[in-house]
Amino acid sequence: MDSLQELPVFSLLISAIVTWKGLKDGKLSFDGAVAAFFVGFAMLSTPLHVFGITLLVLYFVGSRATRVGKAHKVKMEEGAKVGLGARDAVQACLATPPAFIACLLWRARFTDSRLSAFIGVQQSKPYNSNTTCAIDPTYGDRVSYALVLAALGQFGCSLGDTLASELGILSKSKPILVTTLKKVPPGTNGAMSVLGTAVSVGGGGLIGLTMSLVLLVDNPACRDLGYIPFLKLCLLGIFAGGFGSLLDSFLGATVQQTLYSTKTERILTEDGETKPGSSVKVISGRNLLSNNQVNLVSAIVTTLVVAYIG
């Protein structure tokens, strides 16, 4: 009975509603919805709510951008689906691993003694939102601050990349390949445009702003730090969006292959079929990593860089 009484019902309901709607709207496959539910519940039920709320902002803004850009992508990319495309369990889990791990480590270190014992993390002074600010560098030997920055790096990179991919394709001018600076067809892996770069930076800034506002509302002790730490979060978010998008483009141009059909004049996606005699040529990259793998590498590197420079 005690464990049932401790169950965070609000977090459970929010996770269930969001994943059910994602499944109903075709954004998630069944196994993707199950994975997203557990990830969402774990992050939303963490006493430091900045992890879970920022995850929701990432999900809703990213989904909206995907809805806007998808119709245009169908015209540009062969194999792109008319709907939003259902994410499976692998895609759902790959979307947030650094932030999810940072959240679990923060929870084990500062609030959850059972989780701490289970994964072997030594606990620090218990978190109290009224007396301790999670981004105070003196709290927990800077570990709390570093873990929040790690989540900022992941979320900023992911939203920046999503906005660049889904909205950058709406640019009226052709993008340029990041490695050669030559113009390439829209949808080419590793291509960048002014619009795509702007929305990626803006997406990272939105994550930084979101985390700042949540901390100010949810963690009263943070209000005593002044405005500089929150300005820093916004600037680091902008950096995460821009750096993550640039790194993703570089990897996309070098270790992710882009195929182009001269017959249909469209980019072939990973889901598209390459038919014999369809006049397919390689525009850029080597076939070493998939799109999901490129996104994961970009997110991990950006997470580490932001946590380090912060």
Secondary structure, 3 states (H helix, E strand, C coil): CHHHHCCCHHHHHHHHHHHHHHHHCCCECHHHHHHHHHHHHHHHCCCCCHHHHHHHHHHHHHHHHHHHHHHHHHHHEECCCCCCCCECHHHHHHCCHHHHHHHHHHHHHHCCHHHHHHHCCCCCCCCCCCCCCCCCCCHHHHHHHHHHHHHHHHHHHHHHHHHHHHHHHHCCCCCEECCCCCECCCCCCCEECHHHHHHHHHHHHHHHHHHHHHHHHHCHHHHHHCCHHHHHHHHHHHHHHHHHHHHHHHHHHHCCCEEEECCCCEEECCCCCCCCCCCEEEEECCCCCCHHHHHHHHHHHHHHHHHHHC
